[in-house]
Amino acid sequence: MAPVDKIRCDACPVMCYVAEGRTGACDRYANENGKIVRCDPVTVLDRRLAAGEEVRPFLTAAEDWDGAMVPGRELFVSGVGAGTTYPDFKPAPFIVSREVEGVDTVTVVTEAIYSYCGVKVKIDTDRHLGDETAVVRARGEAIGHVTTGEYGSQMLSLGGVDHLTGGSKPEGRATCDSLMALCNGEAVELEIDGGSKVVVQAGHAPIVDGKAETRMRVGCGSATIGMFATQWQGHVDEVVVVDDHITGVVSEHQAGKEIGWADTGIRIKGRRSTPGRYFQVAEPGLGWGGTDIEDPLTILGDWQERKGAKPGLTLLMVSTTGEHAGYFVLDEDLVPQPAPMPEPLQASVRLIEENCEPALCTVLFCAGAGGSLRSGVTRNPVRLTRAVQAGEAKVTLGGAEAFLWPGGGITVMVNVLDMPDQSFGYVPTPALVAPLEFTMPRDLYVGLGGHDASIRPLRDVLETGGAYHNPFRALGRDKPEGGNVTPFPGTAKKAC
């Protein structure tokens, strides 16, 4: 029995009882005059304004006007604020038709509840954040792990159903809160077991152990030599580019050999790969080139006089970002001694810095858009999956292009910065809520078993300001059987 003066919301599995003028646990649905309404209106994206262009005057260049109320490509009804299909047996909240280049096109708009979701985080830094597979924590709870590093970047895999629902309640809450904040472009502090604390925010520089990164490396030590060897020639006798992955030595490197660089008798501590390329010269860390060293001379062995070492020989040691650099001269005992760096070499270090990209964090939302939400699109869900896999139906999230993973199901990945601000919400199950749109020709949609009785023209959505249709009308009734709530009636507006 429902509490007095409360009605039950069926927009997610929590099934809150909501008092008049109050919202449910998700803050997304409210009780307004005895009806459950979505707190925010459905979002219609204007691509022309988003691109910073001027609004097109109505009926300018009338000879090009096809009679449509708005140009088809520039307005897009997104799933932001649309509401959900839960409990998934009913049609999606908005099934909108419009004409695109002469084709009657349908966009099915919903907000999907994702228990199977996470983010892939790319952090541009050479610094060692943590060992591969090390646990990543937020508020002390495990929410993911360090995954394989990429060129100039450290990678994290966060979230997923095992962290959202497979652990303790605090773990699920911390995972859900962190994912939603990251996806909405907010900063989140993460701690990596045995590694660093890092503040991650999409589109911003990472902050590692309290220090903001500025540049990602220009390349590995070997690549740096390939790019700049000719600019060092004639100004220094030897160059070592210190890098945690591949440390380069110009006199031994093929780039140096090709331009006639003389041998110097240098010796590097580490595992020699191909000529001029060394692995494992030091442990990973926060020092030179992503290693744990503060003094670059510690990676050098004794110089070999018989192979070209001699007093007065000059040496430039530099990191792959140019952040660290030092100039040395061999003394009478063939020991490198610090010396002022000549201006041409200072210029070369500045050039390395100039060629480094800004260090940023990238957050990609990855989710399985399957399950029963597909029944909000069609009565035969597998046909939708096959149409998506075949490229006949297009999937977007908040209007943003999504990468569709090959293979079974509908697994999508999207850059959160391509989506409208604050696109992501949550339900306390816990799970994330994010916009989802399927767009296809109308005849294909009907052929898939789509809910054709629920299709509305775009003009209707624009004129009514996003008023909800009654999804149960397509099922031949005005409200759920045995229920005392008509879901999604009235106007979707702020009710709290």
Secondary structure as the mmCIF struct_conf table of DSSP 4:
data_model
#
loop_
_struct_conf.conf_type_id
_struct_conf.id
_struct_conf.beg_label_comp_id
_struct_conf.beg_label_asym_id
_struct_conf.beg_label_seq_id
_struct_conf.end_label_comp_id
_struct_conf.end_label_asym_id
_struct_conf.end_label_seq_id
HELX_LH_PP_P HELX_LH_PP_P1 ALA A 2 PRO A 3
TURN_TY1_P TURN_TY1_P1 VAL A 4 ASP A 5
STRN STRN1 LYS A 6 ARG A 8
BEND BEND1 ALA A 11 CYS A 12
TURN_TY1_P TURN_TY1_P2 PRO A 13 VAL A 14
STRN STRN2 TYR A 17 ALA A 19
STRN STRN3 GLU A 20 GLU A 20
TURN_TY1_P TURN_TY1_P3 GLY A 21 GLY A 21
STRN STRN4 THR A 23 THR A 23
TURN_TY1_P TURN_TY1_P4 ALA A 25 CYS A 26
BEND BEND2 ASP A 27 ARG A 28
STRN STRN5 TYR A 29 GLU A 32
TURN_TY1_P TURN_TY1_P5 ASN A 33 GLY A 34
STRN STRN6 LYS A 35 ARG A 38
BEND BEND3 CYS A 39 ASP A 40
HELX_LH_PP_P HELX_LH_PP_P2 PRO A 41 THR A 43
STRN STRN7 VAL A 44 ASP A 46
HELX_RH_AL_P HELX_RH_AL_P1 ARG A 47 ALA A 50
TURN_TY1_P TURN_TY1_P6 ALA A 51 GLY A 52
HELX_LH_PP_P HELX_LH_PP_P3 GLU A 53 PRO A 57
TURN_TY1_P TURN_TY1_P7 PHE A 58 ALA A 61
HELX_RH_3T_P HELX_RH_3T_P1 ALA A 62 ASP A 64
BEND BEND4 GLY A 67 GLY A 67
BEND BEND5 MET A 69 VAL A 70
TURN_TY1_P TURN_TY1_P8 GLY A 72 GLU A 74
STRN STRN8 LEU A 75 VAL A 77
BEND BEND6 GLY A 79 GLY A 79
TURN_TY1_P TURN_TY1_P9 VAL A 80 GLY A 81
TURN_TY1_P TURN_TY1_P10 TYR A 86 PHE A 89
BEND BEND7 LYS A 90 LYS A 90
HELX_LH_PP_P HELX_LH_PP_P4 PRO A 91 ALA A 92
BEND BEND8 PRO A 93 PRO A 93
STRN STRN9 PHE A 94 VAL A 100
TURN_TY1_P TURN_TY1_P11 GLU A 101 GLY A 102
STRN STRN10 VAL A 103 TYR A 114
BEND BEND9 SER A 115 TYR A 116
STRN STRN11 CYS A 117 ASP A 124
BEND BEND10 ASP A 126 ARG A 127
TURN_TY1_P TURN_TY1_P12 GLU A 132 THR A 133
HELX_LH_PP_P HELX_LH_PP_P5 ALA A 134 ALA A 134
STRN STRN12 VAL A 135 ALA A 138
TURN_TY1_P TURN_TY1_P13 ARG A 139 GLY A 140
STRN STRN13 GLU A 141 GLU A 150
TURN_TY1_P TURN_TY1_P14 TYR A 151 GLY A 152
STRN STRN14 SER A 153 GLY A 159
HELX_RH_AL_P HELX_RH_AL_P2 VAL A 161 LEU A 164
TURN_TY1_P TURN_TY1_P15 THR A 165 THR A 165
BEND BEND11 GLY A 166 GLY A 167
HELX_RH_AL_P HELX_RH_AL_P3 LYS A 169 CYS A 183
TURN_TY1_P TURN_TY1_P16 ASN A 184 GLY A 185
STRN STRN15 VAL A 188 ILE A 192
TURN_TY1_P TURN_TY1_P17 ASP A 193 GLY A 194
BEND BEND12 GLY A 195 GLY A 195
STRN STRN16 LYS A 197 VAL A 200
STRN STRN17 ALA A 202 ALA A 202
TURN_TY1_P TURN_TY1_P18 GLY A 203 GLY A 203
BEND BEND13 HIS A 204 HIS A 204
STRN STRN18 ILE A 207 VAL A 208
TURN_TY1_P TURN_TY1_P19 ASP A 209 GLY A 210
STRN STRN19 LYS A 211 ALA A 212
STRN STRN20 ARG A 215 ARG A 215
BEND BEND14 VAL A 218 GLY A 219
HELX_RH_AL_P HELX_RH_AL_P4 GLY A 221 TRP A 232
TURN_TY1_P TURN_TY1_P20 GLN A 233 HIS A 235
BEND BEND15 ASP A 237 ASP A 237
STRN STRN21 GLU A 238 VAL A 242
BEND BEND16 ASP A 244 HIS A 245
STRN STRN22 THR A 247 VAL A 249
TURN_TY1_P TURN_TY1_P21 VAL A 250 GLU A 252
BEND BEND17 HIS A 253 HIS A 253
HELX_RH_AL_P HELX_RH_AL_P5 GLN A 254 GLU A 258
TURN_TY1_P TURN_TY1_P22 ILE A 259 GLY A 260
HELX_LH_PP_P HELX_LH_PP_P6 TRP A 261 ASP A 263
STRN STRN23 ILE A 268 ILE A 268
BEND BEND18 LYS A 269 GLY A 270
STRN STRN24 ARG A 271 ARG A 272
BEND BEND19 THR A 274 THR A 274
TURN_TY1_P TURN_TY1_P23 PRO A 275 GLY A 276
STRN STRN25 ARG A 277 PHE A 279
BEND BEND20 VAL A 281 ALA A 282
STRN STRN26 PRO A 284 PRO A 284
BEND BEND21 GLY A 285 GLY A 287
HELX_RH_3T_P HELX_RH_3T_P2 TRP A 288 GLY A 290
STRN STRN27 THR A 291 THR A 291
BEND BEND22 ASP A 292 ASP A 292
BEND BEND23 GLU A 294 GLU A 294
HELX_RH_3T_P HELX_RH_3T_P3 PRO A 296 ILE A 299
STRN STRN28 LEU A 300 LEU A 300
HELX_RH_3T_P HELX_RH_3T_P4 GLU A 305 LYS A 307
TURN_TY1_P TURN_TY1_P24 GLY A 308 GLY A 308
TURN_TY1_P TURN_TY1_P25 PRO A 311 GLY A 312
STRN STRN29 THR A 314 SER A 319
TURN_TY1_P TURN_TY1_P26 THR A 320 THR A 321
BEND BEND24 GLY A 322 HIS A 324
STRN STRN30 ALA A 325 LEU A 330
TURN_TY1_P TURN_TY1_P27 GLU A 332 ASP A 333
BEND BEND25 LEU A 334 LEU A 334
STRN STRN31 PRO A 336 PRO A 338
HELX_LH_PP_P HELX_LH_PP_P7 PRO A 340 PRO A 342
HELX_RH_AL_P HELX_RH_AL_P6 GLU A 343 GLU A 354
TURN_TY1_P TURN_TY1_P28 ASN A 355 ASN A 355
BEND BEND26 CYS A 356 CYS A 356
HELX_LH_PP_P HELX_LH_PP_P8 GLU A 357 GLU A 357
STRN STRN32 PRO A 358 PRO A 358
HELX_LH_PP_P HELX_LH_PP_P9 ALA A 359 ALA A 359
STRN STRN33 CYS A 361 GLY A 368
HELX_RH_3T_P HELX_RH_3T_P5 GLY A 371 GLY A 376
TURN_TY1_P TURN_TY1_P29 VAL A 377 VAL A 377
STRN STRN34 THR A 378 THR A 378
BEND BEND27 ARG A 379 ASN A 380
HELX_RH_AL_P HELX_RH_AL_P7 PRO A 381 GLN A 389
TURN_TY1_P TURN_TY1_P30 ALA A 390 GLY A 391
BEND BEND28 GLU A 392 ALA A 393
STRN STRN35 LYS A 394 LEU A 397
TURN_TY1_P TURN_TY1_P31 GLY A 398 GLY A 399
STRN STRN36 ALA A 400 GLU A 401
STRN STRN37 PHE A 403 LEU A 404
HELX_LH_PP_P HELX_LH_PP_P10 TRP A 405 TRP A 405
BEND BEND29 PRO A 406 GLY A 409
STRN STRN38 THR A 411 ASN A 415
HELX_RH_3T_P HELX_RH_3T_P6 VAL A 416 ASP A 418
BEND BEND30 MET A 419 MET A 419
HELX_LH_PP_P HELX_LH_PP_P11 PRO A 420 PRO A 420
TURN_TY1_P TURN_TY1_P32 ASP A 421 GLN A 422
STRN STRN39 GLY A 425 VAL A 427
TURN_TY1_P TURN_TY1_P33 PRO A 428 PRO A 430
STRN STRN40 ALA A 431 PRO A 441
HELX_RH_AL_P HELX_RH_AL_P8 ARG A 442 GLY A 447
TURN_TY1_P TURN_TY1_P34 LEU A 448 GLY A 449
STRN STRN41 GLY A 450 GLY A 450
HELX_RH_3T_P HELX_RH_3T_P7 ASP A 452 SER A 454
STRN STRN42 ILE A 455 PRO A 457
HELX_RH_AL_P HELX_RH_AL_P9 LEU A 458 THR A 464
TURN_TY1_P TURN_TY1_P35 GLY A 465 GLY A 465
BEND BEND31 GLY A 466 GLY A 466
HELX_LH_PP_P HELX_LH_PP_P12 ALA A 467 HIS A 469
TURN_TY1_P TURN_TY1_P36 PRO A 471 PHE A 472
HELX_RH_3T_P HELX_RH_3T_P8 ARG A 473 LEU A 475
TURN_TY1_P TURN_TY1_P37 GLY A 476 GLY A 476
BEND BEND32 ARG A 477 LYS A 479
TURN_TY1_P TURN_TY1_P38 GLU A 481 GLY A 482
BEND BEND33 ASN A 484 ASN A 484
BEND BEND34 PRO A 487 PHE A 488
BEND BEND35 GLY A 490 GLY A 490
#
